[in-house]
Amino acid sequence: MTNLKSCVSSCRYCRFYTPQGSRGGTCELLNVLVKSEWKACSLSAPSFATTNRQGVEQLALVTGKA
């Protein structure tokens, strides 16, 4: 399995992060609560990045979401 490389430094900059409350939020990809200051995981993606089909397909394989 190939590791996905990301330039996202923390959860708050990830496209899958949705803020809730003053300091926390939800990771829509993993469906879990996260803190905005947490270091981003290897599945993170920049908020305004252009999507490439291969990256999206890899992400779907890893997470099981199409």
Secondary structure, DSSP 8 states (H G I E B T S, - for coil): ---------BGGGBTTEEEETTTEEEETTTTEEEETTSB--TT--BTT----HHHHHHHHHHHS--
